[in-house]
């Protein structure tokens, strides 16, 4: 599984720490429960805060085959670093680089305000 850390402007961060997603889908790595917003036939959108959910919904809205989008503020709540995990059928047959470019393009305006983000993409 390829994990990429990006800095402001979308550049790759060297030596960035990596977030490993694991455990139950109902809790984040910080131990806080994740809330789920899931209309019928819509992708699972996970985030603890309004900002996390807004980012996740922006990604889910831009990918027709998204089944799950998880966003977590890993900067201690100041909104400068995010861990993002996206599962979408749109990624099928595409390289990891192309998958990451699809997601990065959707959130490019947001990324300009961040220190960086970590991205994991998967196919269902």
ZANU-600898 format. One record per residue: x, y, z of N, C-alpha, C, O, CB in turn; residue in three letters; residue number from 1. Coordinates in steps of 0.2 Angstrom, whole numbers. Atoms other than C-alpha are relative to their C-alpha. Glycine has a CB too. Example, Ala and Ser with C-alpha at 12.3 -4.5 7.8 and 13.67 -1.06 7.14 Angstrom:
<domars>
+-------+-------+-------+-------+-------+-------+-------+-------+-------+-------+-------+-------+-------+-------+-------+------+-----+
:    nx :    ny :    nz :   cax :   cay :   caz :    cx :    cy :    cz :    ox :    oy :    oz :   cbx :   cby :   cbz : type : seq :
+-------+-------+-------+-------+-------+-------+-------+-------+-------+-------+-------+-------+-------+-------+-------+------+-----+
:     4 :    -6 :     0 :    62 :   -22 :    39 :     4 :     6 :     0 :     9 :     5 :     3 :    -5 :     0 :     6 :  ALA :   1 :
:    -4 :    -6 :    -1 :    68 :    -5 :    36 :    -4 :     5 :     3 :    -1 :    11 :     4 :     2 :     2 :    -7 :  SER :   2 :
+-------+-------+-------+-------+-------+-------+-------+-------+-------+-------+-------+-------+-------+-------+-------+------+-----+
</domars>
This chain:
<domars>
+-------+-------+-------+-------+-------+-------+-------+-------+-------+-------+-------+-------+-------+-------+-------+------+-----+
:    nx :    ny :    nz :   cax :   cay :   caz :    cx :    cy :    cz :    ox :    oy :    oz :   cbx :   cby :   cbz : type : seq :
+-------+-------+-------+-------+-------+-------+-------+-------+-------+-------+-------+-------+-------+-------+-------+------+-----+
:     4 :    -6 :     0 :     0 :     0 :     0 :     4 :     6 :     0 :     9 :     7 :     4 :    -5 :     0 :     6 :  UNK :   1 :
:    -4 :    -6 :     0 :     7 :    17 :    -5 :    -3 :     5 :     4 :    -9 :     7 :     3 :     1 :     2 :    -8 :  UNK :   2 :
:     2 :    -6 :    -4 :     6 :    31 :     7 :     4 :     6 :    -2 :    10 :     6 :    -2 :     0 :    -1 :     8 :  UNK :   3 :
:    -3 :    -5 :     2 :    10 :    48 :     1 :    -1 :     6 :     5 :    -7 :     7 :     7 :    -2 :     2 :    -7 :  UNK :   4 :
:     1 :    -6 :    -4 :    13 :    64 :    12 :     2 :     6 :    -5 :     7 :     6 :    -8 :     5 :     0 :     6 :  UNK :   5 :
:    -1 :    -6 :     4 :    11 :    81 :     3 :     0 :     6 :     5 :    -3 :     6 :    10 :    -6 :     0 :    -5 :  UNK :   6 :
:     0 :    -6 :    -4 :    15 :    98 :     9 :    -4 :     5 :    -4 :    -8 :     4 :    -8 :     7 :     2 :     0 :  UNK :   7 :
:     4 :    -6 :     3 :     7 :   115 :     5 :     2 :     0 :    -8 :     8 :     0 :    -9 :     2 :     7 :     4 :  UNK :   8 :
:    -1 :    -1 :     7 :     5 :   117 :   -14 :     1 :    -7 :    -3 :     2 :    -7 :    -9 :     6 :     4 :    -1 :  UNK :   9 :
:     1 :     7 :     3 :     4 :    98 :   -16 :     7 :    -3 :    -1 :     7 :    -9 :    -4 :    -3 :     0 :    -7 :  UNK :  10 :
:    -6 :     4 :     0 :    23 :    94 :   -15 :     1 :    -5 :     5 :    -2 :    -5 :    10 :     6 :     6 :     1 :  UNK :  11 :
:    -1 :     6 :    -4 :    29 :    78 :    -8 :     4 :     2 :     6 :    10 :     5 :     5 :     3 :    -6 :    -3 :  UNK :  12 :
:    -4 :    -2 :    -6 :    35 :    80 :    10 :     5 :    -6 :     1 :     4 :   -12 :     1 :    -4 :     0 :     7 :  UNK :  13 :
:    -5 :     5 :    -1 :    52 :    71 :    14 :     0 :    -1 :     8 :     0 :     3 :    12 :     7 :     2 :    -2 :  UNK :  14 :
:    -1 :     2 :    -7 :    53 :    61 :    31 :    -6 :     2 :     4 :    -6 :     2 :    10 :     5 :     4 :     3 :  UNK :  15 :
:     6 :    -1 :    -4 :    35 :    64 :    35 :    -2 :    -6 :     3 :    -1 :   -12 :     1 :    -6 :     2 :    -5 :  UNK :  16 :
:     3 :     6 :    -4 :    27 :    53 :    48 :    -6 :    -3 :    -4 :    -9 :     1 :    -7 :    -1 :     1 :     7 :  UNK :  17 :
:     6 :     3 :     3 :    14 :    41 :    42 :    -5 :    -3 :     5 :    -3 :    -5 :    10 :     3 :    -6 :    -5 :  UNK :  18 :
:     5 :     3 :    -4 :    -2 :    36 :    49 :    -3 :    -6 :    -3 :    -4 :    -7 :    -9 :    -6 :     6 :     0 :  UNK :  19 :
:     3 :     7 :     1 :    -8 :    18 :    49 :    -7 :     0 :     2 :    -8 :     0 :     8 :     5 :    -5 :     3 :  UNK :  20 :
:     7 :     1 :    -2 :   -26 :    16 :    48 :    -2 :    -7 :     2 :     1 :   -12 :    -2 :    -5 :     2 :    -6 :  UNK :  21 :
:     2 :     7 :    -2 :   -33 :     1 :    57 :    -5 :     0 :     6 :    -7 :     5 :     8 :     7 :    -3 :     3 :  UNK :  22 :
:     5 :     0 :    -5 :   -44 :    -5 :    70 :    -7 :     1 :    -3 :    -8 :     0 :    -9 :     1 :     5 :     6 :  UNK :  23 :
:     7 :     0 :     2 :   -63 :    -3 :    70 :    -1 :     7 :    -4 :     2 :    12 :    -2 :    -5 :     0 :     6 :  UNK :  24 :
:     1 :    -6 :     3 :   -70 :    10 :    58 :    -4 :     5 :     4 :    -5 :    10 :     2 :    -5 :    -2 :    -6 :  UNK :  25 :
:     4 :    -4 :    -4 :   -80 :    17 :    72 :     5 :     5 :     5 :     2 :     9 :     9 :    -5 :    -4 :     4 :  UNK :  26 :
:    -4 :    -4 :    -4 :   -65 :    25 :    80 :     6 :     2 :    -3 :     9 :    -1 :    -8 :     2 :    -3 :     7 :  UNK :  27 :
:    -6 :    -3 :     3 :   -50 :    36 :    75 :     6 :    -2 :     4 :     6 :    -5 :     9 :     0 :     7 :    -1 :  UNK :  28 :
:    -6 :     2 :    -3 :   -32 :    33 :    79 :     1 :     4 :     7 :     5 :     2 :    11 :     6 :     1 :    -4 :  UNK :  29 :
:     0 :    -4 :    -6 :   -34 :    47 :    93 :    -5 :    -3 :     5 :    -5 :    -1 :    11 :    -1 :     7 :    -2 :  UNK :  30 :
:     4 :     3 :    -5 :   -47 :    36 :   101 :    -7 :     3 :     0 :   -12 :     1 :     3 :     3 :     0 :     7 :  UNK :  31 :
:     6 :    -3 :     0 :   -61 :    48 :    97 :    -5 :    -4 :    -5 :    -3 :    -6 :   -10 :     0 :     7 :    -2 :  UNK :  32 :
:     5 :     4 :     5 :   -77 :    40 :    89 :    -1 :     4 :    -6 :    -1 :    10 :    -6 :    -7 :    -1 :     4 :  UNK :  33 :
:     2 :    -3 :     6 :   -80 :    44 :    71 :    -7 :     1 :    -1 :   -11 :    -4 :     0 :     4 :    -3 :    -6 :  UNK :  34 :
:     7 :    -1 :     1 :   -97 :    51 :    66 :     0 :    -2 :    -8 :     4 :    -1 :   -12 :    -2 :     7 :     1 :  UNK :  35 :
:     1 :     2 :     6 :  -104 :    44 :    50 :    -6 :     4 :    -3 :   -11 :     4 :     0 :    -1 :    -8 :    -1 :  UNK :  36 :
:     6 :    -3 :     4 :  -115 :    53 :    37 :    -1 :    -4 :    -6 :     4 :    -4 :   -11 :     2 :     8 :    -2 :  UNK :  37 :
:     1 :     4 :     5 :  -122 :    41 :    25 :    -7 :    -1 :    -3 :   -11 :    -5 :    -1 :     3 :    -7 :     2 :  UNK :  38 :
:     6 :     0 :     3 :  -137 :    44 :    14 :    -1 :    -7 :    -4 :     5 :   -10 :    -5 :    -2 :     6 :    -5 :  UNK :  39 :
:     1 :     6 :     4 :  -144 :    29 :     4 :     4 :     0 :    -6 :     4 :     5 :   -10 :    -8 :    -1 :    -2 :  UNK :  40 :
:    -4 :     1 :     6 :  -132 :    23 :    -9 :     6 :     5 :    -1 :     9 :     6 :    -6 :    -4 :     0 :    -7 :  UNK :  41 :
:    -6 :    -4 :     0 :  -119 :    36 :    -5 :     6 :    -3 :     4 :     5 :    -8 :     7 :    -3 :     7 :     4 :  UNK :  42 :
:    -6 :     3 :    -3 :  -101 :    33 :     0 :     0 :     2 :     8 :    -3 :     6 :    10 :     6 :     3 :    -3 :  UNK :  43 :
:    -1 :    -1 :    -8 :   -97 :    31 :    19 :     5 :     6 :     1 :    11 :     6 :    -2 :     3 :    -6 :     3 :  UNK :  44 :
:    -4 :    -6 :    -1 :   -90 :    48 :    24 :     1 :     1 :     8 :    -4 :     2 :    12 :    -4 :     7 :    -3 :  UNK :  45 :
:    -1 :     0 :    -7 :   -81 :    48 :    41 :     5 :     6 :     1 :     9 :     8 :    -2 :     4 :    -6 :     1 :  UNK :  46 :
:    -4 :    -5 :    -2 :   -74 :    63 :    50 :    -3 :     2 :     7 :    -9 :     2 :     8 :     0 :     6 :    -5 :  UNK :  47 :
:     2 :    -2 :    -6 :   -75 :    70 :    68 :    -3 :     7 :     0 :    -7 :     9 :     4 :     6 :    -1 :     5 :  UNK :  48 :
:     2 :    -8 :     0 :   -77 :    89 :    64 :    -3 :     2 :    -6 :    -3 :    -2 :   -11 :     6 :     4 :     1 :  UNK :  49 :
:     4 :    -3 :     6 :   -87 :    99 :    52 :     5 :     1 :    -6 :     4 :    -1 :   -12 :    -3 :     7 :     1 :  UNK :  50 :
:    -5 :    -1 :     5 :   -70 :   103 :    43 :     2 :    -7 :    -3 :     2 :    -8 :    -9 :     6 :     3 :     3 :  UNK :  51 :
:    -1 :     7 :     3 :   -66 :    84 :    41 :    -5 :    -2 :    -4 :    -4 :    -5 :    -9 :     2 :    -4 :     6 :  UNK :  52 :
:     6 :     2 :     4 :   -83 :    80 :    35 :    -1 :     4 :    -6 :    -2 :     1 :   -12 :    -7 :     1 :     4 :  UNK :  53 :
:     1 :    -4 :     7 :   -83 :    94 :    22 :     6 :    -2 :    -5 :     4 :    -2 :   -11 :     1 :     8 :     2 :  UNK :  54 :
:    -5 :     3 :     5 :   -66 :    88 :    15 :    -2 :    -7 :    -2 :    -1 :    -8 :    -8 :     7 :     0 :     4 :  UNK :  55 :
:     3 :     7 :     2 :   -73 :    70 :    15 :    -5 :     1 :    -5 :    -5 :    -3 :   -10 :    -2 :    -4 :     6 :  UNK :  56 :
:     6 :    -1 :     5 :   -89 :    76 :     6 :     3 :     3 :    -6 :     0 :     1 :   -12 :    -5 :     4 :     3 :  UNK :  57 :
:    -3 :    -3 :     7 :   -79 :    86 :    -7 :     3 :    -6 :    -4 :     2 :    -6 :   -10 :     5 :     5 :     2 :  UNK :  58 :
:    -3 :     6 :     4 :   -69 :    70 :   -11 :    -5 :    -5 :    -3 :    -5 :    -7 :    -8 :     5 :    -3 :     5 :  UNK :  59 :
:     5 :     5 :     2 :   -84 :    59 :   -11 :    -4 :     2 :    -6 :    -6 :    -1 :   -10 :    -4 :    -2 :     6 :  UNK :  60 :
:     4 :    -3 :     5 :   -93 :    71 :   -22 :     3 :     0 :    -7 :     0 :     0 :   -12 :    -2 :     7 :     2 :  UNK :  61 :
:    -4 :     0 :     6 :   -79 :    71 :   -35 :     2 :    -6 :    -3 :     4 :    -7 :    -8 :     6 :     4 :     1 :  UNK :  62 :
:    -2 :     6 :     3 :   -77 :    53 :   -37 :    -7 :    -4 :     0 :   -10 :    -6 :     5 :     5 :    -4 :     5 :  UNK :  63 :
:     6 :     4 :     1 :   -92 :    43 :   -44 :     0 :    -7 :     3 :    -6 :    -9 :     5 :    -2 :     0 :    -7 :  UNK :  64 :
:    -1 :     6 :    -3 :   -86 :    27 :   -37 :     2 :    -1 :     7 :     4 :    -6 :     9 :     4 :    -4 :    -5 :  UNK :  65 :
:    -2 :     0 :    -7 :   -82 :    32 :   -20 :    -4 :    -4 :     5 :   -10 :    -4 :     5 :     1 :     7 :     3 :  UNK :  66 :
:     4 :     4 :    -4 :   -87 :    19 :    -7 :     1 :     2 :     8 :    -3 :     1 :    12 :     1 :    -7 :    -1 :  UNK :  67 :
:    -2 :    -2 :    -7 :   -78 :    26 :     9 :     5 :     6 :    -1 :    10 :     5 :    -5 :     3 :    -6 :     4 :  UNK :  68 :
:    -5 :    -5 :    -1 :   -69 :    42 :    13 :     1 :     2 :     7 :    -4 :     4 :    11 :    -2 :     7 :    -4 :  UNK :  69 :
:    -2 :    -2 :    -7 :   -60 :    45 :    30 :     4 :     6 :     0 :     9 :     6 :    -4 :     3 :    -6 :     3 :  UNK :  70 :
:    -4 :    -5 :    -1 :   -53 :    61 :    35 :     1 :     1 :     7 :    -3 :     1 :    11 :    -2 :     7 :    -3 :  UNK :  71 :
:    -1 :    -2 :    -7 :   -44 :    65 :    51 :     6 :     5 :     1 :    11 :     5 :    -2 :     3 :    -7 :     4 :  UNK :  72 :
:    -5 :    -5 :    -1 :   -35 :    80 :    57 :     5 :    -3 :     5 :     4 :    -4 :    11 :    -4 :     7 :     4 :  UNK :  73 :
:    -6 :     3 :    -4 :   -18 :    74 :    64 :     4 :     5 :     3 :    10 :     4 :     5 :     4 :    -5 :    -5 :  UNK :  74 :
:    -4 :    -5 :    -3 :   -12 :    91 :    69 :    -2 :     2 :     7 :     0 :     7 :     9 :     0 :     6 :    -5 :  UNK :  75 :
:     2 :    -2 :    -7 :   -20 :    91 :    86 :    -5 :     5 :     0 :    -7 :     8 :     5 :     6 :     3 :     4 :  UNK :  76 :
:     6 :    -4 :     1 :   -35 :   100 :    80 :     1 :     7 :    -3 :    -4 :    11 :    -3 :    -2 :     1 :     7 :  UNK :  77 :
:    -1 :    -7 :     3 :   -27 :   116 :    72 :    -1 :     0 :    -7 :    -1 :     5 :   -10 :     7 :     2 :     2 :  UNK :  78 :
:     1 :     0 :     7 :   -31 :   110 :    54 :     5 :     1 :    -5 :     4 :     4 :   -10 :    -6 :     5 :    -1 :  UNK :  79 :
:    -6 :    -1 :     5 :   -14 :   110 :    46 :     3 :    -6 :    -2 :     7 :    -6 :    -7 :     5 :     4 :     4 :  UNK :  80 :
:    -3 :     7 :     2 :   -11 :    91 :    44 :    -6 :    -5 :     0 :    -9 :    -5 :     5 :     6 :    -2 :     4 :  UNK :  81 :
:     6 :     5 :     1 :   -24 :    78 :    38 :     3 :    -7 :    -2 :     7 :    -7 :    -6 :    -5 :     3 :    -4 :  UNK :  82 :
:    -1 :     7 :     2 :   -24 :    59 :    36 :    -6 :    -1 :    -4 :   -12 :    -1 :    -1 :     2 :    -5 :     6 :  UNK :  83 :
:     5 :     2 :     5 :   -35 :    54 :    21 :     0 :    -7 :    -2 :     5 :    -9 :    -5 :    -1 :     6 :    -5 :  UNK :  84 :
:     1 :     7 :     3 :   -41 :    37 :    16 :    -6 :     0 :    -4 :   -11 :     1 :    -2 :     0 :    -6 :     6 :  UNK :  85 :
:     5 :     0 :     4 :   -51 :    35 :     1 :    -1 :    -7 :    -4 :     4 :   -10 :    -6 :     0 :     5 :    -6 :  UNK :  86 :
:     1 :     6 :     3 :   -59 :    19 :    -6 :    -5 :     1 :    -6 :   -10 :     4 :    -5 :    -3 :    -6 :     4 :  UNK :  87 :
:     4 :    -1 :     6 :   -66 :    20 :   -24 :     1 :    -4 :    -6 :     7 :    -6 :    -7 :     1 :     8 :    -2 :  UNK :  88 :
:    -1 :     4 :     6 :   -69 :    10 :   -39 :     3 :     4 :    -6 :     5 :     1 :   -11 :    -7 :    -3 :    -3 :  UNK :  89 :
:    -3 :    -4 :     4 :   -63 :    25 :   -49 :     7 :    -1 :    -1 :    10 :     0 :    -6 :    -1 :     8 :     1 :  UNK :  90 :
:    -7 :     1 :     0 :   -46 :    20 :   -45 :     2 :    -7 :    -3 :     8 :    -8 :    -5 :     3 :    -1 :     8 :  UNK :  91 :
:    -2 :     7 :     3 :   -47 :     2 :   -53 :     3 :     1 :    -6 :     1 :     5 :   -11 :    -7 :    -3 :    -1 :  UNK :  92 :
:    -4 :     0 :     6 :   -34 :     0 :   -66 :     4 :     6 :    -1 :     8 :     7 :    -6 :    -5 :     0 :    -6 :  UNK :  93 :
:    -4 :    -5 :     0 :   -25 :    16 :   -62 :     6 :    -1 :     5 :     5 :    -4 :    10 :    -4 :     7 :     2 :  UNK :  94 :
:    -6 :     0 :    -4 :    -8 :    18 :   -55 :    -1 :     4 :     7 :    -6 :     8 :     7 :     7 :     3 :    -3 :  UNK :  95 :
:     1 :    -4 :    -6 :    -6 :    24 :   -37 :     1 :     8 :    -1 :    -3 :    12 :     2 :     5 :    -3 :     6 :  UNK :  96 :
:    -1 :    -7 :     1 :     1 :    40 :   -43 :    -6 :     4 :    -3 :    -8 :     9 :    -1 :     6 :     1 :    -5 :  UNK :  97 :
:     6 :    -3 :     3 :   -15 :    43 :   -54 :    -5 :     0 :     5 :    -9 :     5 :     5 :    -2 :    -4 :    -6 :  UNK :  98 :
:     5 :    -1 :    -5 :   -26 :    39 :   -40 :     1 :     6 :     5 :    -4 :     9 :     6 :     0 :    -7 :     5 :  UNK :  99 :
:    -2 :    -5 :    -5 :   -17 :    51 :   -28 :    -1 :     7 :    -4 :    -4 :    12 :    -1 :     7 :     0 :     2 :  UNK : 100 :
:     1 :    -6 :     4 :   -18 :    64 :   -42 :    -8 :     2 :    -1 :    -9 :     8 :     0 :     3 :     0 :    -7 :  UNK : 101 :
:     7 :    -1 :     1 :   -37 :    62 :   -44 :    -2 :     3 :     7 :    -6 :     8 :     7 :    -4 :    -7 :    -1 :  UNK : 102 :
:     2 :    -2 :    -7 :   -39 :    65 :   -25 :     2 :     7 :     1 :    -1 :    12 :     3 :     2 :    -4 :     6 :  UNK : 103 :
:    -3 :    -6 :    -1 :   -27 :    79 :   -24 :    -3 :     6 :    -4 :    -3 :    12 :    -2 :     8 :     0 :    -2 :  UNK : 104 :
:     3 :    -5 :     4 :   -35 :    89 :   -38 :    -7 :     2 :     3 :    -8 :     8 :     3 :    -2 :    -3 :    -7 :  UNK : 105 :
:     7 :    -1 :    -3 :   -52 :    88 :   -29 :     1 :     5 :     6 :    -3 :     9 :     8 :    -3 :    -6 :     2 :  UNK : 106 :
:    -1 :    -4 :    -6 :   -44 :    96 :   -13 :     5 :     5 :    -1 :     8 :     8 :     4 :     1 :    -4 :     6 :  UNK : 107 :
:    -6 :    -4 :     1 :   -31 :   107 :   -21 :    -1 :     7 :     3 :     4 :    10 :     6 :     1 :     1 :    -8 :  UNK : 108 :
:     0 :    -7 :    -4 :   -38 :   124 :   -14 :     1 :    -1 :     7 :     3 :     3 :    10 :    -7 :     3 :    -2 :  UNK : 109 :
:    -1 :     2 :    -7 :   -39 :   116 :     3 :     7 :    -1 :     2 :    10 :     2 :     7 :    -4 :    -6 :     3 :  UNK : 110 :
:    -7 :     2 :    -1 :   -21 :   109 :     2 :     4 :     7 :     1 :     9 :     7 :     5 :     2 :    -4 :    -5 :  UNK : 111 :
:    -4 :    -6 :    -1 :   -14 :   127 :     0 :     0 :     3 :     7 :     5 :     7 :     8 :    -3 :     5 :    -5 :  UNK : 112 :
:     0 :    -2 :    -7 :   -19 :   131 :    18 :     3 :    -5 :     5 :     3 :    -3 :    11 :    -7 :     2 :     1 :  UNK : 113 :
:    -2 :     5 :    -4 :   -12 :   115 :    25 :     8 :     0 :     0 :    11 :     2 :    -4 :    -3 :    -6 :    -1 :  UNK : 114 :
:    -8 :     1 :     0 :     6 :   111 :    31 :     1 :    -6 :    -4 :     6 :    -7 :    -8 :     2 :    -2 :     7 :  UNK : 115 :
:    -1 :     6 :     4 :     3 :    94 :    23 :    -6 :    -5 :     1 :   -10 :    -4 :     5 :     7 :    -4 :     1 :  UNK : 116 :
:     5 :     5 :    -2 :    -8 :    78 :    22 :     3 :    -7 :    -3 :     8 :    -7 :    -7 :    -6 :     2 :    -4 :  UNK : 117 :
:    -2 :     7 :     1 :    -6 :    59 :    21 :    -6 :    -3 :    -4 :   -11 :    -2 :    -2 :     2 :    -4 :     6 :  UNK : 118 :
:     6 :     3 :     4 :   -16 :    50 :     8 :     1 :    -7 :    -2 :     7 :   -10 :    -4 :     0 :     4 :    -7 :  UNK : 119 :
:     0 :     7 :     2 :   -20 :    32 :     6 :    -6 :    -1 :    -5 :   -12 :     1 :    -3 :    -1 :    -5 :     6 :  UNK : 120 :
:     6 :     1 :     5 :   -31 :    26 :    -9 :     0 :    -8 :    -1 :     5 :   -11 :    -1 :     1 :     3 :    -7 :  UNK : 121 :
:     2 :     7 :     1 :   -39 :     9 :   -11 :    -5 :    -1 :    -5 :    -9 :     3 :    -6 :    -1 :    -3 :     7 :  UNK : 122 :
:     6 :     2 :     4 :   -50 :     0 :   -23 :    -5 :    -5 :     4 :    -2 :    -9 :     9 :     2 :    -4 :    -7 :  UNK : 123 :
:     5 :     4 :    -4 :   -66 :    -9 :   -16 :     1 :    -8 :    -1 :    -2 :   -12 :     2 :    -7 :     2 :    -1 :  UNK : 124 :
+-------+-------+-------+-------+-------+-------+-------+-------+-------+-------+-------+-------+-------+-------+-------+------+-----+
</domars>
